[in-house]
Amino acid sequence: MIRIAIIGSGGSGKSTLARKMGDKLNLEVWHLDRLLWKPNWQLTTREEQREIQNELIAKDKWIIDGNYTRTLDIRLNAADTILFLDISKVICVTRVVKRMIKFRNSTRPDMNEGCNEKIDLRFIKWVWKFPKTQRPYILTKLEQLSTNKEIIVLKSPKEIQRFLDNL
């Protein structure tokens, strides 16, 4: 467990888990939100996203958190361990709203400077629809991976905590 990809809906706890795992395992953590968003919420081009992620996976050891389904294969193919946080949409939306309120008009720790948190109804709707729109795609991708990868699906905050406790 030295090349770890953490995926899941917004609000599922990817960044928090990545930080905690990085501390426990002494691995460098890379938050894709911090790397792929430019100030004022300008998303990097798909080509830039691929370049950035190819540089990250070239490293010997890492934890990368983020969904970004258009470049998901880069991380999944390079990882030896994949954690899919398959958390209830109610929990995820609640967490996203709390995060938007807590960091409103400031930048949260896992985000690039200049991307101040704001109430974003489009993102909230995306998180709510994630189980129907994104989850099936992710599960199909995980099924297609080679058997030499450890794939861990965590379905609740308690399961995440137990996983961390057992690291």
N, C-alpha and C positions, 0 to 999 in steps of 0.2 A: 504494500500500500504506500507507493511513493509518487504516483502520478494519478491524481484524484480529480474527477470531474463531478461537480455537484450541480444538479439540474432540478427544475421544478417551477411551479407557478410563482409569480410575484407574491410576496408575503408568506411564502412557505418556510422561510428561515434559511435560505441558501447562504447568505453572507454571514449570518451569525454562526452557523455551523462551520463554515469555512474558517472563520477566525479562530474558533475554539479548537478545531482540528489542527490548524496550523500551529497553535501554541503547544498542544499536546504532543504532536508528532515532529515539531521543529521543522516544518516545511513552509516555504514561501507561498503566500496566498495572493492570487490575482483575481480581482473583481472585474468582470467584463464590463459592468456598468461604468466603472471608473475609467476604463481604457477605451471604450467604444463611443462614449458620448463626449462631444466637444462642448465648450461653454454655450449657454443659452439653448441647451437641449438640441444641438445639431448632431445627428447621428453620422458616424463615419460611413464612408462608402463600403459596399460589400467587399470590394478589393482590399481596402484598408483593414477591414475586419479580418479577412483571411490572412493578410500579412502579419498583423499583430498576433493572432492566435498561432500561426505557424512559428513565430519567434518564441512564443511561450512554450509550446510543446517540444521545442528543440532542447529545452533545459532538461537536466537529469531528473529533477524532483520538482513537484508542484501540486498545488491545489488551485483549481480554476472554478469559480462559481459564476453561473449565468445561464440563461436559457438560449436565446438567440438561435432559433431552430434552423435558420438558413445556413449557419456554419456549425451546426451541432456535430456533424460527422468528423470534423477536424479533431474535436476534443474526445469524442467517444472512441474513435479509432486509436488515439494515442494513449488513452488512460489505461491503467491496469485495474483501477477501481472506479466504479460509477455509482453515485448515490442519487437516487431519484426520490425527491421529497414529494410524495403523493398525498398532500394534506388537503383536508376539506376546504371547499371554496368559501364557506362561511368564515372559517378561521383566517384564511388568506386575505379575504376582503376586509375583515375587521382589522387585521394587522396593517394592511396597506393604508386604510383610513387613519389609523392611529399614527402611523409613520408620517403621513402627509401633514397631520396636525402638529405633531411634535417638532418636525423639522421645517415647517412652513417658513418660506422666505430665507432659508439657510440651506446649506449643502450637507446632506447626511454623509457619514464617514466612508461609505463604500461607493460614493458617487464622485464624479469629476467636479472640480471647482467650477463655479459659474452655472451649475445646474441646480438652481434653488428649487427646493421641494414646493409643490403647489397642488391644489386640489385638481385632479385630472380624471374627469368622469369617463373618458374613453379608456384609460388604463384600468379603472375599476371594473368597467364592463368586460374588458379583456380577461381580467383575473376571474371574474364570475363565470365566464364562458370557457375558461381553460379546460375543465374536465371533459367537455364535449368537443372542443376544437383542437386542443394541443395534446392532451393526454393520450388519445389513441395513436397519434403519430409517434410520440415518444416511446410508448410501449412496443410498437412495431419495430422501431429502430433498435431497442434493447434486445428484442427477440432475435434480430438478425446478426447480432454481434457474436464473435467467436467465443467459444466456451472457456478460453483461458483468461477471461476478464471476470472480476468479482463485481456482480451487480447487486446492489442493496437497495431495496425499496422500503422507505420508512413512511408510515401512514398516519402518524400522530406525533404531537410534541413529546408525549411520554416515550414513544419508540425512539425518537431522536435523542432524548436524554439518556435512555438506557444504552444506546449505541455509544454515545460519548463516554459514559461511565465505564464501559467495557473496553475502551481503546487502550 
